[in-house]
Amino acid sequence: MTLLRTTLPALCLAVVSCAVQAQEEWVSYRDAYKQMVVFAKYGKPKHFLQIHYQVSPRDASGTLDGLHLTLTGKNTQLNLPLDAAGRAVFPLLKAAYDDNAVLALNRKLLHYRFLPRVSIMARNDGVYESADLRAACEQALAYQRYVDASYGAKKCSGVRFVFVNRADALVQVKFGQREAPLPVVDGPAFEGETVGSYRTATYRFADWSVQGQVVSQNTPLAIAPLFE
C-alpha cells in the first residue's frame, strides 16, 4: 500500500508532463485557418497586400535555422516551407480543417509565436511609386484596425525593405533628376519583433515628397508597413 501511495503521484505527474510536452509541439490548424481566412474574406482594398503564416522567435532561444513546419492530419501530410523571415504560404484546406489537423514544428513551441503576417507585395521590376507605397501602407493599417482595435490611433509612417544580405540592400529614392540611397541598418523585419537581424532600408513618408519613386536593385525578402 505504501508503495502504491508513493508511486501513483509520480506516475500522474509523468503522464501530465508527457501530455504538456506533446501539446508544446503543435498548434491547431483550425485556429490558424480561422485567423487566415479573415484576410481572404476581407472586402476592403488589399491589392497591394499579401498574407503569410509566420513562425516568429519569441527570444534568442528560438532560431529559424533548420526549423520545419508541417501540416499533419489523418488524411493530410504537407511540408510548409518557411522563408528567411519564418513565413509560410498557408493552405486553406477544408479537408485538413474537417480532419482537425495540426501544425507541427521540429522544435518546442514555447520559443515561438504563430501569427498571420500581412506585408506589401514586391514588384518584379523593383520600382515602387511613392504614392503606391503610401496606399499600400494605408491598406495594411486598415486591415490591422479591422482585426485589432488597438491600431485605431496609429498612423502610417513608412515602409521597411528587408533583406538577408547587406550586399542586396540597395534601395534608392528618385525624385526628379536626383537620387538618394536609403541608409541600411541591422534590425528586425516586422513591427513588434525584437529578435532577428536583417538588413533593412526604411522609407519614411515624412522625409520625402509624395511625388517620386523608390527603386530596389534586388528583390527584398519582405516589405513591411510601419505604424506609429
C-alpha positions in Angstrom: 0.0 0.0 0.0 2.8 2.4 0.9 4.4 1.6 -2.5 1.2 2.5 -4.3 0.9 5.8 -2.4 4.4 6.9 -3.4 4.3 5.6 -7.0 0.9 6.8 -8.1 1.5 10.6 -7.7 4.8 10.2 -9.5 3.0 8.3 -12.3 0.3 11.0 -12.6 3.0 13.7 -12.8 4.8 11.9 -15.5 1.5 11.5 -17.5 0.7 15.2 -17.2 4.3 16.1 -18.1 4.1 14.0 -21.2 0.8 15.5 -22.2 2.1 19.0 -21.8 5.2 18.2 -23.7 3.1 16.7 -26.6 1.0 19.8 -26.7 4.1 22.0 -26.9 4.9 20.5 -30.3 1.8 21.5 -32.3 -0.9 24.1 -32.8 -4.4 23.7 -34.1 -4.8 24.1 -37.8 -8.4 25.1 -37.3 -7.4 28.0 -35.1 -4.8 29.1 -37.7 -7.3 28.6 -40.5 -9.9 30.9 -38.8 -7.3 33.6 -38.5 -6.1 33.3 -42.1 -9.5 33.1 -43.7 -10.4 36.6 -42.3 -8.0 38.1 -44.8 -9.4 36.0 -47.7 -12.9 37.3 -46.9 -11.8 40.9 -46.2 -13.8 43.1 -48.6 -11.9 46.4 -48.5 -9.0 47.2 -50.9 -6.0 44.9 -50.4 -4.5 44.6 -53.9 -1.1 45.8 -52.6 -1.0 43.3 -49.8 -0.3 39.6 -49.2 -0.6 37.4 -46.1 1.6 34.6 -44.8 1.5 32.4 -41.7 4.6 33.3 -39.7 6.6 31.3 -37.1 8.4 34.0 -35.1 11.0 33.5 -32.4 9.9 34.9 -29.0 13.5 35.4 -27.8 17.1 34.4 -28.5 16.2 30.8 -27.5 14.3 30.4 -30.8 16.0 30.2 -34.1 14.8 29.8 -37.7 17.9 27.8 -38.7 16.7 24.3 -39.5 13.2 25.0 -38.5 10.5 22.9 -40.2 6.7 23.4 -40.2 4.4 20.5 -41.2 0.7 20.1 -41.6 -0.3 16.7 -40.3 -3.7 15.0 -40.1 -5.4 11.7 -40.7 -5.5 12.3 -44.4 -3.1 15.2 -44.7 0.7 15.4 -44.7 2.3 18.6 -46.1 5.6 20.4 -45.6 5.1 24.1 -45.4 8.5 25.7 -46.4 9.5 28.8 -44.3 11.3 31.7 -45.8 14.1 33.5 -44.1 11.6 35.6 -42.1 9.8 32.4 -40.9 6.8 32.9 -43.2 4.9 30.1 -45.0 2.2 30.2 -47.7 -0.8 28.9 -45.7 -3.0 26.4 -47.5 -6.8 26.8 -46.9 -7.8 23.2 -47.0 -11.3 22.2 -45.9 -10.3 18.5 -45.6 -7.5 19.4 -43.2 -9.9 21.6 -41.2 -12.5 18.8 -41.0 -9.8 16.4 -40.1 -8.7 18.6 -37.2 -5.1 18.5 -38.5 -2.2 20.1 -36.6 0.6 22.4 -37.5 3.8 20.8 -36.0 7.3 22.1 -35.5 10.5 20.2 -35.1 11.2 22.4 -32.0 9.4 23.3 -28.8 6.6 25.8 -29.4 7.3 27.8 -26.2 10.1 29.5 -28.0 7.9 30.7 -30.9 4.9 32.8 -31.8 2.4 31.8 -34.6 0.6 34.6 -36.3 -0.8 35.9 -39.6 1.6 38.4 -41.1 0.5 41.0 -43.6 3.1 42.6 -45.8 3.4 44.6 -49.1 3.9 42.7 -52.3 7.2 43.1 -54.0 7.4 44.2 -57.6 9.4 42.2 -60.2 10.9 45.4 -61.6 11.8 46.8 -58.2 10.2 50.2 -59.0 7.7 51.5 -56.5 5.8 54.7 -56.9 5.8 56.7 -53.7 2.0 57.1 -53.9 1.6 53.3 -54.2 3.7 52.7 -51.1 1.6 55.1 -49.1 -1.6 53.5 -50.4 -0.2 50.0 -49.6 0.6 51.1 -46.0 -2.9 52.6 -45.6 -4.4 49.3 -46.8 -2.3 47.4 -44.3 -3.3 49.7 -41.5 -7.0 49.5 -42.4 -6.8 45.7 -42.2 -4.9 45.8 -38.9 -7.7 48.0 -37.5 -10.2 45.6 -38.8 -8.8 42.7 -36.8 -7.3 44.6 -33.8 -8.8 47.7 -32.3 -5.5 48.7 -30.7 -4.4 50.0 -34.1 -7.1 52.7 -34.1 -4.8 55.6 -33.1 -1.8 54.5 -35.2 -0.8 56.1 -38.5 1.3 55.0 -41.4 4.8 56.3 -41.1 6.6 54.4 -43.9 7.7 51.1 -45.2 10.7 48.9 -44.4 12.6 47.0 -47.1 14.0 43.8 -45.6 17.0 41.8 -46.9 19.0 38.9 -45.7 22.4 40.1 -47.1 23.8 43.6 -46.9 25.1 43.4 -50.5 21.5 43.1 -51.7 20.2 46.0 -49.6 20.5 48.7 -52.4 17.4 50.9 -52.3 17.3 54.4 -53.7 14.7 57.2 -53.7 14.3 59.0 -57.0 12.7 62.5 -57.2 13.1 64.5 -60.4 16.7 64.1 -61.6 18.0 63.4 -58.1 18.7 60.0 -56.5 19.4 59.3 -52.8 20.2 55.9 -51.2 18.3 54.8 -48.1 20.6 54.0 -45.2 20.9 50.3 -44.3 20.7 49.2 -40.7 20.5 45.9 -38.9 17.3 45.1 -37.2 14.1 43.0 -37.0 11.9 42.6 -40.1 8.5 43.4 -38.8 6.8 45.7 -36.3 6.7 44.2 -32.8 9.6 41.8 -33.3 12.6 42.1 -31.1 14.5 39.1 -32.4 16.1 38.8 -35.8 19.0 40.7 -37.5 18.1 41.6 -41.1 19.5 44.3 -43.3 16.7 46.9 -43.5 16.2 50.1 -45.5 13.4 52.3 -44.2 11.5 54.8 -46.4 9.8 57.3 -44.2 7.0 59.2 -45.8 7.6 62.4 -43.9 11.2 62.6 -45.3 10.3 62.6 -48.9 8.0 64.2 -51.5 4.7 62.4 -52.4 6.0 62.5 -56.0 8.8 60.1 -56.7 9.9 56.5 -56.8 11.7 54.0 -54.6 13.9 51.6 -56.5 15.2 48.4 -55.1 18.1 46.9 -57.1 17.3 43.5 -55.6 14.0 41.8 -54.6 13.6 42.2 -50.8 12.7 39.3 -48.6 9.8 41.4 -47.3 8.3 44.9 -47.4 6.8 45.7 -44.0 4.4 48.6 -43.3 5.4 50.8 -40.4 2.8 52.2 -38.0 3.4 54.7 -35.3 
